[in-house]
């Protein structure tokens, strides 16, 4: 299971807080990705390019996951593109100065 502790130090506490807020509404909310290797990013990008994923993936070297500046959240059995909890958490994240977009509803990041 991906760990928020793999993120850069300044992101860990806000990410954990957002996860905690989300889990007050649904204990099933999970971290599905945090820091990734370039190889992991390449695999995800290839899957997206091949049409095997509905969620976008950045090319290797351009994903903030590779730098510990992004994490993904999701709930089992809930389509993230229709998940109102992720949308609400995204609004909270944006209000805290992070970046979230409905285009990639599982993805929460901070921009350097």
C-alpha positions as CSV (number, residue, x, y, z in Angstrom):
1,X,0.0,0.0,0.0
2,X,1.4,3.4,-0.9
3,X,2.4,5.6,2.0
4,X,2.1,9.3,2.5
5,X,5.4,9.1,4.3
6,X,7.1,8.8,0.9
7,X,6.1,12.4,0.1
8,X,8.3,15.4,0.6
9,X,8.3,16.4,4.3
10,X,6.2,19.6,3.8
11,X,3.4,17.7,2.1
12,X,3.0,14.8,4.5
13,X,1.0,16.6,7.2
14,X,-1.5,18.3,4.8
15,X,-1.9,15.1,2.9
16,X,-2.6,13.1,6.1
17,X,-5.1,15.7,7.2
18,X,-6.9,15.6,3.9
19,X,-7.1,11.8,4.2
20,X,-8.3,12.0,7.8
21,X,-11.1,14.5,6.7
22,X,-12.1,12.2,3.9
23,X,-12.2,9.1,6.2
24,X,-14.7,10.9,8.5
25,X,-17.1,10.4,5.6
26,X,-15.9,7.0,4.4
27,X,-13.4,4.8,6.2
28,X,-12.8,3.0,2.9
29,X,-10.9,6.0,1.4
30,X,-7.4,4.9,0.5
31,X,-4.1,6.2,-0.7
32,X,-3.7,4.5,-4.0
33,X,-0.4,6.2,-5.1
34,X,2.2,8.5,-3.6
35,X,5.8,8.8,-4.7
36,X,6.5,6.7,-7.8
37,X,9.6,5.5,-9.6
38,X,10.2,6.5,-13.2
39,X,9.6,2.9,-14.2
40,X,6.2,2.9,-12.4
41,X,5.3,6.2,-14.1
42,X,6.3,4.8,-17.5
43,X,4.1,1.8,-16.9
44,X,1.1,3.9,-16.0
45,X,1.7,6.3,-18.9
46,X,1.9,3.3,-21.3
47,X,-1.4,1.9,-20.0
48,X,-3.1,5.3,-20.4
49,X,-1.7,5.8,-24.0
50,X,-3.0,2.3,-24.8
51,X,-6.5,3.2,-23.6
52,X,-6.3,0.8,-20.7
53,X,-7.0,3.5,-18.1
54,X,-9.7,6.2,-18.0
55,X,-7.5,8.3,-15.7
56,X,-4.7,10.3,-17.3
57,X,-1.0,9.7,-16.6
58,X,1.9,12.1,-17.3
59,X,4.9,11.0,-19.3
60,X,7.8,9.8,-17.1
61,X,9.9,12.7,-15.9
62,X,7.0,15.1,-15.9
63,X,4.9,13.6,-13.1
64,X,5.0,15.3,-9.7
65,X,4.5,11.8,-8.2
66,X,8.2,11.1,-9.2
67,X,9.3,14.0,-6.9
68,X,7.1,13.2,-4.0
69,X,4.8,16.2,-4.7
70,X,1.6,14.3,-5.5
71,X,-0.6,11.5,-4.1
72,X,-3.8,9.8,-5.3
73,X,-6.9,8.9,-3.2
74,X,-9.8,6.7,-4.2
75,X,-12.6,4.5,-2.7
76,X,-13.0,0.9,-3.7
77,X,-16.0,0.3,-5.9
78,X,-16.7,4.0,-6.5
79,X,-16.0,5.4,-9.9
80,X,-13.6,8.3,-9.2
81,X,-15.1,10.3,-12.1
82,X,-18.4,10.4,-10.3
83,X,-17.2,10.4,-6.7
84,X,-18.6,13.4,-4.9
85,X,-16.3,12.8,-1.9
86,X,-13.2,13.2,-4.1
87,X,-14.7,16.4,-5.6
88,X,-15.4,17.8,-2.1
89,X,-11.8,16.9,-1.0
90,X,-10.5,18.5,-4.2
91,X,-12.2,21.8,-3.3
92,X,-10.7,21.6,0.2
93,X,-7.3,20.8,-1.2
94,X,-7.5,23.8,-3.6
95,X,-8.6,26.1,-0.8
96,X,-5.4,25.0,1.1
97,X,-3.3,26.1,-1.8
98,X,-2.8,22.7,-3.4
99,X,-3.9,21.7,-6.9
100,X,-6.8,19.4,-7.8
101,X,-8.9,19.1,-11.0
102,X,-11.9,17.0,-12.0
103,X,-9.9,16.0,-15.1
104,X,-7.9,13.6,-12.8
105,X,-10.2,13.3,-9.7
106,X,-7.9,11.0,-7.8
107,X,-4.9,13.2,-8.1
108,X,-3.8,15.8,-5.4
109,X,-0.6,17.8,-5.8
110,X,1.4,20.8,-4.9
111,X,3.3,22.6,-7.5
112,X,6.9,23.6,-6.9
